[in-house]
């Protein structure tokens, strides 16, 4: 046999020499991914514990947001609720009622207008596409 030729024996695989480096590379990549996953998990746990402790500290300071809002509101208006306070509350109630009424009345109108705009747009689009098809067919006929 000459030096450049190889012989095959029974059961010998030509790809064995080519697969070994790929197996080695796969093992290295798998190990690196595992290490990266463990580092990411550890970092996520650390961040989660930091956020949890920060939230607990803020919650301990503030206690309840509703209690805080109530105490701020009560401190602002004071104990003396005169004519100005009740006038402000009446105007606020009227404004909220009018706002809700306008929203309820305008919502269906806005929906109908939007449906009309979409319908007109679809009709225009369909008419354009049929015209372009007719033009293309006329060009093929010539």
N, C-alpha and C positions, 0 to 999 in steps of 0.2 A: 504494500500500500504506500501511496505517496503521502508526504507530510500534510498536504492540504485537504485530504479526504478523510471522512469519518465513517465509521461503520456502526450500524445499529445492532444491538443485541436484543434478544427477546425480552419484552417488558420494559425496555429502556425508553424514556420519553425525551423527545427533542426539546420540549419546552421547559424541562426541569430546571435548567440553568437560567432560563429567563424569568421564571416565576419566583425563585428564591429572593431576588432583590425586592420584588413587589411585596412579598410577604413581610419582609423586614421593614419596608417603608410603611405598610399598613399597620404593623405592630407599633411602630414609633408614632405614627399619627394618632392611633387609638389611645396610646398612653398620654400624648400631649393633650388630646381632647378631654380625657378624664381628669387630668390635672387642672385644665382650664375650667371645667365644670365645677370641680371642688372649690377652686378659688372664687368663682362667681357665687356659688352657694354661700360660702363663708362671708363674702362681702355683703350679700343680700341680707343675711341674718344680722350682721352688724348694723347695717343701715336701718333695718326694721326695728331693732332694739333701741337705737338712738331716737328714731321718730316716735316710738311708743313712749319712751321716757320723757321726751319733750312735750308730747301731748298730755301726759299725766301731770307734768309740772304746770302747764298752762291751765288745765282743768282745775287743779287745786287752787290756783290763784284766782281764777274767774268764778269758780263754782258753777253757776248755771247761767247761760247767756240770757235766758228769759228773766231771771232774777236781776241780772245786771241792767238789762233794758228797762225793767220796771223801776228799779231804783233811780236810774238816770232820769226817766220820765217824771217820776214823782218829785225828784229834786228840782227839776226844771219848772214844773207848774206850781210847786209849793202846796201849802195846805189851804190857802185862800183861793177858792175857785169862784171868781167873780163873773161879771157879765162878759168880759172879754174872752175868758176861757170857754164859756158855753157858746158864745157866738162863733168862735173858731171851730168848735166841735160840730156845730150845726152846719157850717159852711163846708167842712170836710166831709160830712155825711152826704150832703147834697151833691158835692162834686163827685164822690165815689158812685152815687146812684146814677147820676147823669152819664158818667163815663161807662159804667156797665151797660146802661140802656143803649148808648150809641154803639158800643162794641157788639151787642146782641143784634141790633138792627142792621148794622153795616156788614157783618160777616157774611150773610147770605148774598147780599148785593155784590160784594167783592168776589165771591165764588162764582156767581152767574157771569159777571164781566170776564173773569179769567177763563171760564168755559167758552164763552163767545170768542175771545181772542184766539184760543187754541183751535177752535173749530174753523175760524177763518184762515188761520195759518195753514192748517191741514188741507183745506180746499185749494188754496193758492199753490201749495207744494205739489198736490196731485195734478193740478192743471199744468204746471210747469213740466213735470216729468212726462206727462202724456204728449205735450208739444215736442219735447226733445226726442221722444221715441218716434213720433211721426216724421220729424226732420231727419232722423237717422235712417229710417226706412226709405224715405224719398231719395236720400243720397245713395243708398245701396241699389235702388231700382235703376239709376242712371248708368 
